[in-house]
């Protein structure tokens, strides 16, 4: 069976985009090099396209652990993969010895193989090392805090999430903890973007965010993103945040339920 690795990577990116997340644009810190995806049995960091596929899959699912293993490896460690958990495909090259039809001599040829892995957080009964993530000391920006506090009747802002989004069904802005952003400017630029989306709630300017969300790439979706980007840019200017920060701000996950 032919494995199209490039198509796998493309499908992963498209799935992220369709969920409202641009995978290469996010200002949230990981934990440094030691949090790169790696195999729990060998301890080795995945390479090439696997590094991208597992890193993106882990980020989208909200996993904080960098450890991955196969179904069988989980069993060998005395645990198991939880029921209904979805695996992530990874690939590797294996050399096979074949007979050259022209020379009738043996030769080695690379063959692409695929296998499925699970994040350690998808398992039960499997012990794995905990990782200390990188962080920065967060110092509030007074002008930005005053602006946010002045949003009378605004949505609840909940920290401790795996990514940033506004959830219309709950009228709630969800964000990672403040010290998980690369700097305070990135945090406030992200917060302003999501708060700008919240102005479209039925109880405010009623831009139809409570209705079924327009699909990614549609004119309505693009219009809402422009509203949030322009609003966030203006708020960044008012609070002294450089425009360049806006290039790292992730788009919203406009969902009817929590992501």
C-alpha positions as CSV (number, residue, x, y, z in Angstrom):
1,X,0.0,0.0,0.0
2,X,1.4,3.4,-0.9
3,X,1.5,5.9,1.9
4,X,1.2,9.5,0.8
5,X,3.1,11.3,3.6
6,X,2.6,14.7,2.0
7,X,-1.1,14.1,1.8
8,X,-1.2,13.2,5.5
9,X,0.5,16.5,6.4
10,X,-1.8,18.4,4.1
11,X,-4.9,16.8,5.6
12,X,-3.7,17.6,9.1
13,X,-3.2,21.3,8.2
14,X,-6.6,21.5,6.5
15,X,-8.3,20.0,9.5
16,X,-6.7,22.6,11.7
17,X,-7.7,25.4,9.4
18,X,-11.3,24.1,9.1
19,X,-11.5,24.1,12.9
20,X,-10.5,27.8,12.9
21,X,-6.9,27.4,13.9
22,X,-3.9,28.5,11.8
23,X,-1.3,26.0,13.0
24,X,1.8,28.1,12.2
25,X,0.4,31.2,14.0
26,X,0.2,30.9,17.7
27,X,2.0,32.8,20.5
28,X,1.8,30.1,23.1
29,X,4.9,28.7,24.6
30,X,5.7,25.0,24.7
31,X,8.4,23.7,27.1
32,X,11.5,24.1,25.0
33,X,13.4,21.4,23.1
34,X,12.6,18.8,25.8
35,X,8.9,19.0,25.0
36,X,9.3,18.0,21.4
37,X,7.3,14.8,20.5
38,X,9.3,11.7,21.4
39,X,8.8,8.0,21.8
40,X,8.2,6.8,25.3
41,X,10.1,3.5,24.9
42,X,13.2,4.9,23.2
43,X,13.2,8.5,24.4
44,X,14.1,9.6,20.9
45,X,12.7,12.8,19.4
46,X,10.6,12.1,16.3
47,X,12.1,13.6,13.1
48,X,11.0,15.0,9.8
49,X,7.3,15.0,9.0
50,X,6.6,13.0,12.2
51,X,7.7,15.9,14.3
52,X,5.2,18.2,12.6
53,X,2.4,15.7,12.5
54,X,2.7,14.8,16.2
55,X,3.4,18.3,17.4
56,X,0.3,19.6,15.6
57,X,-1.9,16.7,16.7
58,X,-0.8,17.2,20.3
59,X,-1.4,20.9,20.2
60,X,-4.8,20.7,18.6
61,X,-5.9,18.0,21.1
62,X,-4.5,20.0,24.1
63,X,-2.0,17.4,25.2
64,X,0.7,18.7,27.5
65,X,2.8,15.5,27.4
66,X,5.4,15.1,24.6
67,X,5.4,11.3,25.0
68,X,3.9,9.0,22.3
69,X,3.7,5.2,22.1
70,X,2.0,2.5,20.2
71,X,-1.0,0.4,21.4
72,X,1.3,-2.5,22.0
73,X,3.9,-0.5,23.8
74,X,1.2,0.8,26.2
75,X,0.2,-2.9,27.0
76,X,3.9,-3.8,27.5
77,X,4.1,-1.1,30.1
78,X,1.2,-2.5,32.0
79,X,-1.4,-0.1,30.9
80,X,-3.8,0.4,27.9
81,X,-5.1,3.0,25.5
82,X,-8.5,4.3,26.7
83,X,-11.5,3.1,24.6
84,X,-12.4,5.2,21.6
85,X,-9.2,7.2,21.6
86,X,-7.9,8.1,18.1
87,X,-4.4,7.3,17.0
88,X,-2.0,9.5,15.0
89,X,-0.2,8.2,12.0
90,X,3.6,8.4,11.8
91,X,6.0,7.0,9.2
92,X,9.5,5.6,8.9
93,X,11.8,4.3,6.3
94,X,13.0,0.7,6.4
95,X,15.7,-0.8,4.2
96,X,14.8,-4.0,2.4
97,X,17.2,-6.2,0.5
98,X,15.9,-7.2,-2.9
99,X,17.4,-8.6,-6.1
100,X,18.2,-6.1,-8.8
101,X,16.4,-7.4,-12.0
102,X,19.1,-5.9,-14.2
103,X,22.2,-7.2,-12.4
104,X,20.7,-10.1,-10.5
105,X,22.6,-8.8,-7.5
106,X,21.2,-8.0,-4.1
107,X,20.6,-4.3,-3.3
108,X,19.0,-2.3,-0.5
109,X,15.9,-0.2,-1.2
110,X,14.1,2.2,1.2
111,X,10.5,1.4,1.9
112,X,8.1,3.7,3.6
113,X,6.1,2.2,6.5
114,X,3.3,3.6,8.6
115,X,2.3,2.9,12.2
116,X,-0.1,4.5,14.7
117,X,0.7,6.0,18.0
118,X,-1.1,7.5,20.9
119,X,-0.2,10.3,23.3
120,X,0.6,9.2,26.8
121,X,-2.4,11.2,28.0
122,X,-4.6,8.9,26.0
123,X,-3.6,6.0,28.1
124,X,-4.4,4.6,31.6
125,X,-1.9,2.7,33.8
126,X,1.1,3.9,31.9
127,X,3.7,5.8,33.8
128,X,5.6,8.6,32.0
129,X,7.8,11.5,33.0
130,X,6.2,14.9,33.6
131,X,7.6,17.8,31.8
132,X,8.3,21.3,33.2
133,X,7.1,23.7,30.5
134,X,8.8,26.9,29.7
135,X,7.2,30.1,31.1
136,X,7.8,33.8,31.3
137,X,7.2,36.1,34.2
138,X,4.0,37.9,33.3
139,X,3.8,41.6,34.2
140,X,0.4,43.1,33.5
141,X,0.2,46.1,31.0
142,X,-1.7,48.7,32.9
143,X,-3.3,50.4,29.8
144,X,-4.5,47.0,28.5
145,X,-5.9,46.0,31.9
146,X,-7.9,49.2,32.1
147,X,-9.3,48.6,28.7
148,X,-10.4,45.1,29.4
149,X,-11.9,46.1,32.8
150,X,-13.9,48.8,30.9
151,X,-15.7,46.2,28.8
152,X,-18.9,46.4,30.8
153,X,-21.1,43.3,30.5
154,X,-18.4,41.5,28.5
155,X,-17.9,37.8,28.3
156,X,-16.3,35.7,31.0
157,X,-12.5,35.2,30.4
158,X,-11.4,31.8,31.5
159,X,-7.7,30.9,31.6
160,X,-6.0,27.5,31.8
161,X,-7.1,26.3,28.4
162,X,-5.0,24.7,25.7
163,X,-5.7,27.4,23.1
164,X,-7.4,30.7,22.6
165,X,-11.0,30.9,21.4
166,X,-14.3,32.6,21.8
167,X,-17.3,30.2,22.4
168,X,-20.5,32.0,21.5
169,X,-22.8,29.3,23.0
170,X,-21.3,30.1,26.5
171,X,-20.4,33.7,25.8
172,X,-16.9,32.9,27.0
173,X,-13.3,33.7,26.0
174,X,-11.0,30.8,26.7
175,X,-7.2,31.4,26.9
176,X,-4.1,29.5,28.1
177,X,-2.6,30.8,31.3
178,X,-0.9,34.2,30.9
179,X,2.6,32.9,31.5
180,X,2.3,30.5,28.5
181,X,2.5,33.3,26.0
182,X,5.8,34.4,24.5
183,X,5.3,37.9,26.1
184,X,2.6,40.1,27.5
185,X,2.0,41.9,24.2
186,X,1.2,38.6,22.5
187,X,-1.2,37.8,25.4
188,X,-3.1,41.0,25.1
189,X,-3.2,41.0,21.3
190,X,-4.8,37.5,21.5
191,X,-7.2,38.6,24.2
192,X,-8.3,41.7,22.2
193,X,-8.9,39.5,19.2
194,X,-11.2,37.1,21.1
195,X,-13.0,39.9,22.9
196,X,-13.6,41.6,19.5
197,X,-15.4,38.4,18.4
198,X,-17.5,38.6,21.5
199,X,-19.0,41.9,20.5
200,X,-20.9,39.9,17.8
201,X,-22.9,38.0,20.4
202,X,-26.7,38.3,20.3
203,X,-26.7,40.3,23.5
204,X,-24.4,42.9,21.9
205,X,-24.0,43.8,18.2
206,X,-25.7,40.5,17.1
207,X,-23.5,39.6,14.1
208,X,-25.1,36.1,14.1
209,X,-22.4,34.3,16.0
210,X,-25.1,32.3,17.9
211,X,-26.4,30.8,14.6
212,X,-24.6,27.9,12.9
213,X,-21.1,29.1,12.3
214,X,-20.1,29.9,8.7
215,X,-17.5,27.4,7.4
216,X,-13.8,28.3,7.3
217,X,-13.0,30.2,4.0
218,X,-16.5,31.4,3.5
219,X,-17.2,35.2,3.0
220,X,-19.0,35.4,6.4
221,X,-16.2,33.7,8.2
222,X,-13.6,36.0,6.5
223,X,-15.7,39.0,7.4
224,X,-15.8,38.1,11.1
225,X,-12.1,37.5,11.1
226,X,-11.5,40.9,9.6
227,X,-13.7,42.5,12.3
228,X,-11.7,40.9,15.0
229,X,-8.3,41.7,13.4
230,X,-9.1,45.3,12.8
231,X,-10.6,45.7,16.3
232,X,-7.6,44.0,17.9
233,X,-5.2,46.2,15.9
234,X,-7.0,49.3,17.0
235,X,-6.9,48.2,20.7
236,X,-3.3,47.3,20.4
237,X,-2.6,50.8,19.1
238,X,-4.5,52.4,22.0
239,X,-2.5,50.4,24.5
240,X,0.9,50.9,22.9
241,X,1.4,47.4,21.6
242,X,3.4,47.2,18.4
243,X,1.5,46.3,15.2
244,X,4.0,43.4,14.5
245,X,2.5,41.5,17.4
246,X,-0.7,41.1,15.5
247,X,1.0,38.7,13.0
248,X,1.3,36.1,15.8
249,X,-2.3,36.3,17.0
250,X,-4.3,33.1,16.3
251,X,-7.8,33.2,14.8
252,X,-10.9,32.3,16.7
253,X,-12.4,28.9,17.1
254,X,-16.0,29.9,16.4
255,X,-17.7,26.9,17.9
256,X,-21.1,26.2,19.3
257,X,-19.5,24.2,22.1
258,X,-16.2,24.2,23.9
259,X,-13.3,22.9,21.7
